[in-house]
Amino acid sequence: MEADRFLRRHDGSGTQRTYAYLLVDHLRWLDRECLPLADVGLRDLERYMGLVGAEVRVPLGQPWREGKRPYGRAALSTAAACLKGFYLHQASLGVNGELGRQLGRNRLPSRADRRRTFLGHVKAGMPANPLAPRGPHRRHPKMLPEGAQERLLAEVRSARDRLVVTWLADGGLRIGELCGLHLLDLHLRENAACGQCRSPHLHVCHRPGNPNRAEAKNKHPWRIEDGTVTGGLIKRVSPAMVHTYFEYVTSEYPRSATGHGMLLVQLHGPGHGQPWAPVAARRMLARAGRRAGLGPVKPHSFRHSFASAVLDAAGGNLVIARDAGGWSSTSVVDEIYAHVDVHDAAFDAALRTVWGEQR
């Protein structure tokens, strides 16, 4: 199948499964429309993007994905990148070269491009995607309510679950990073043997072969030397994180789990001692959130709250926030989190002056 050839180019990457899901949906739509790959045009792709949620000025035809939510901004951007890559790959094989030429456009580099790109001042053009969603892009992430961590800790029912809440809140970890940790990755004492950080820390390592299918998004190089992990993404840990770790290991961590060496394991049922999957962690947080009156809590909300808190505490220093959260560039932090806190004293005073409440 042509899609298989394209996906093999991304073998082992974290985007492969996402691209596969998006391609399957698109190829099913092509089958319904009776459109062979050689006859697909740019207008057809724009129509498909409109059917899954993009704003386009073309007739859409029959509905698609009825009963399902439209893609959000991030999913639309990923779908546009996937479709462009797929059809450029087809054009390189001699199929639908005209569509490949239409998708292979360039644009003038922006000021942000020049700042981010090495030797950006000599670049004459940047790749453009005519299928990508247009307009300004500024996300407003959903933060945890005030006091949510304490309320969740009062509702969770095991030391493992207390560790999950504390590590997500204090470490800003993604759920895949947390569930993918091995005991070897944890250097929770001062002056660890790795020599890469004097304070207690952990190493987030990309391991696509984890038995629970949890893997870190980042792919920093790492290795094991004399039984010690070096490299990966290094993240500092708080005293509370160390405390919950020792509580969990000394009270609940089963001896039968030593074979795989992963940190989070199942505590009950036939899978006792087996690695804990990210979906199980998500369900645990959702249940605890409902019991605490917070509604279903999502793991990524902890990361949003962590990033915003670090940025505020660092006085808006994007580099500190980038390194604390493990983002690849400060532009991501700037775009998502660098905004005025609506509860800031100066912000509040300015509004009250405008409203005539403060002179």
SULMOZI-V742959 format. One line per field, one symbol per residue. ss: DSSP state (@ for helix, = for strand, . for the rest). burial: # if it has 9 or more other C-alpha atoms within 8 Angstrom, else .. A space follows every 10 residues. Layout:
ss = ???
burial = ???
This chain:
ss = .@@@@@@@.. .....@@@@@ @@@@@@@@@@ @@@...@@@. .@@@@@@@@@ @......... .......... ..@@@@@@@@ @@@@@@@@@@ @@....@@@@ @@@..==... @@@@@@...@ @@...==... .......... .......@@@ @@@@@...@@ @@@@@@@@@@ @...@@@@@. .=@@@==... .......... ====...... .......... .====..=== =.====..@@ @@@@@@@@@@ @...@@@@@. .=..=..... ....=..@@@ @@@@@@@@@@ @.......@@ @@@@@@@@@@ @@@....@@@ @@@@@....@ @@@@@@@... ....@@@@@@ @@@@.....
burial = .....##..# .....#..## .##..#..## #...#....# .#..###### ####.....# .......... #....##### ####.##### #...###.## ..###...#. ..##.....# .....#.##. ###....... .......##. ###.##..## ########## ########## ##.#####.. ##....#.## ######...# .#####...# .#.....### ########.. ##.##.##.. .##...#... #######... .##.####.. ##.####### ##.######. ########.# #..#...#.# ##.##.#..# .#######.. ......###. .##......
